[in-house]
Amino acid sequence: MKAAVFYGAKNFKVETLDVPKIEATDILIKVKACGVCGSDLHAYKEGIFSRPGFVMGHELAGEVVEVGKQVKGIKLGDRVVPLQFGLELAGGSCGKCFWCLRGQPQWCPSVGHKPCGECDYCKSGKFWMCDKMQRHMLIGYSRNGGYAEYAFVPDAVVDKNVFKIPANISFEEASFFDPLSGAYKWVRLADPKPFETGVVTGLGTIGLTVMQVLKLYVSKVIVSDVSEKRLKLAQELGADVVINAARENPLERVIELTGTGRSFSGKGGGCVDIVMECSGVAKVLQQAIEMTRTGGRIVAVGLFEEDVPINVNHIIHKQISLISSFLPGKGAPSKEIKESIKLLAEGKVKVKPLISHEFPVDQIMEAFEIQTKADESVKVIVKP
């Protein structure tokens, strides 16, 4: 099969790989669409958050072309999206160690996912590419993903790690299930109230989906970005106020809109209840701390490529809850995914307007280059 193999910063090579072989509990998917995620973009630009020698792409949707004999509820021709979480990879945990007792069995030393030590990958030091390890890796992160013609799902179970695509949703739209389910979880982590005001900073795919979900829960949503294209799209999708951070100071504008805050440090900053920080830019997180009212919440969604100097005293004095997007959600992962898919199927969240470009896998470098240009692109889809 044709696949785009990642080797380092700005270094993909389109190669021919073997089609994955499945076991009795697995399914094989013919990939129809795969979105370029921001985490993939970090790998492309800086060579971080990824490992060389494998196929990235975790925002994939496709058609089932092979089904293992023990798989139930999935048949040939089903339109599906594979989604998987760390807890699902924690088979064989002991239940008694430090990590298991704290509800984090994925870190248990007894989890029996070990490379074989004998294959060419193991001998070359790329143990994560060993067949024994690939079954227990997250798709598109260390297990071969969607920038390829085929991908497999080990131990496939409907509504656990495989989700069927509603009839009114295209493959391209279905490739948003991953970021949309994340957006749904992150907004709920912020515990939004109907009378509150929220700010979304950074309007890539994540920011634009977060904005739409947040709008369902609060009275006003303010967005900030430097891309006029993305700001215009946010406004069309329901943002109440848009701020072009290239033309005006977002913090000053937010204070103008929400009023001046109070804290144990005295007066200052804004009165925003929630900031969803999706940009991954150091200065923006610093501004987010100042925007947030005393007792407000910041959900750190975007990943940062640099260290962020922050005023910790302001976080303390303003009693701000700084929430990691990696925290478990407020419900079972499968339930959150199904709820987010429902929002898309019912038209409460729209993702089709976000698709700005589509490329064949042969043009993977062009796809990533255009995704780096915020003024020209929003969401780039790769179609193997």
Secondary structure, 3 states (H helix, E strand, C coil): CEEEEEEECCEEEEEECCCCCCCCCCEEEEEEEEECCHHHHHHHHHCCCCCCCECCCCEEEEEEEEECCCCCCCCCCCEEEECCCHHHHCCCCCCCCHHHHCCCHHHCCCCCCCCCCCCHHHHCCCHHHCHHHHCCCCECCCECCCCECEEEECCCCECCCEEECCCCCCHHHHCCHHHHHHHHHHHHHCCCCCCCEEEEECCCHHHHHHHHHHHCCCCEEEEEECCHHHHHHHHHCCCCEEEECCCCCHHHHHHHHHCCCEECCEECCCCEEEEEECCCCHHHHHHHHHHEEEEEEEEECCCCCCCCCCCHHHHHHCCCEEEECCCCCCCCHHHHHHHHHHHHHCCCCCCHHHEEEEEEHHHHHHHHHHHCCCCCCCEEEEEC
